[in-house]
Amino acid sequence: MAVDDSGTSLQCRKEAGERLWAFVYDTRFDFQRTAVFMSLFMVFGLYLALGALAGTLAGLFGIGGGLVIVPVLIFSFGLQGISGEIAAHLAVGTSLATIVFTSISSVRSHHLKGAVRWEVFRPMVAGIVVGAAFGAWTASLLSGPVLELVIGVFVILVGIKMLLDINPKTARPVPGRGGLTGAGGVIGWASAIFGIGGGTLTVPFLSWRSVPMQQAVATSAACGLPIAIAGATTNLWTGWGHPALPDYAVGFVYLPALIGIVATSVLFARFGAVLAHRLDAKLLKRLFAVLLLIVGARFLL
């Protein structure tokens, strides 16, 4: 029987072509998977570095990490292609979530040193919780660009305060229970909008109310925990199910950033505290203030 060589050859070429196409197709997706993996790896590395920077600055200058974390996260989310409508909200919520974890060790350390004025903290905490929840809800009502503008103005004001070393003069005694609760409400409300632990606001207030600086810093650290818990929880709720949320976001909390920042910030806060005793902290503080002015101006442009 004769063999149809042309038919066999055609079938072989067809099978070879199918195998080649399958190889190219699989290789293409391998490259895509590799690119996605490398992109995620680089982004997570950025979050680790951000946590290290925030922790170092917190230990060096005694400021909260949220002041650094929020602007950097907004820029990072923009590079990741996350919608500008929620980038600021996601940055604020994630920053508050990191403070929940990082403030625990700080509060414990201050408590062991006996520096926390718990009799001042207790009346403030009720106002803080309500104020922080209301502040996070207020932020959710703002559009992304407006929230970025508000954050930019705040960052500039803090930069000016640090650059000019503006501190309130000790003038009045600690207010009564109602006054402390009201102050806690205002501090909690503003802090939750800006995504900070409140130290930038609480320390000047307590210093103005005749609380010694060391105790003011320690008590402010204690106030940061309920601010962060109430603010982060409300951001989980207000952002839940938002259609623009990226993968790995739970409400307005982005889990990769949360994990990366928390992993390094606590460790580097100790490193920053060591540097504070070895470097010219005043000069570094002024340089950091200039950086804040630049970052804040960037939000306004």
Secondary structure, DSSP 8 states (H G I E B T S, - for coil): ----HHHHHHHHHHHHHHHHHHHHHHHHHHHHHHHHHHHHHHHHHHHHHHHHHHHHHHHHH---THHHHHHHHHHHHHHTT--HHHHHHHHHHHHHHHHHHHHHHHHHHHHHTT---HHHHHHHHHHHHHHHHHHHHHHHHS-HHHHHHHHHHHHHHHHHHHHHT------S----HHHHHHHHHHHHHHHHHHT--SHHHHHHHHHHTT--HHHHHHHHHHHHHHHHHHHHHHHHHHHTT-TT--TTEETTEEHHHHHHHHHHHHHHHHHHHHHHTTS-HHHHHHHHHHHHHHHHHHHH-
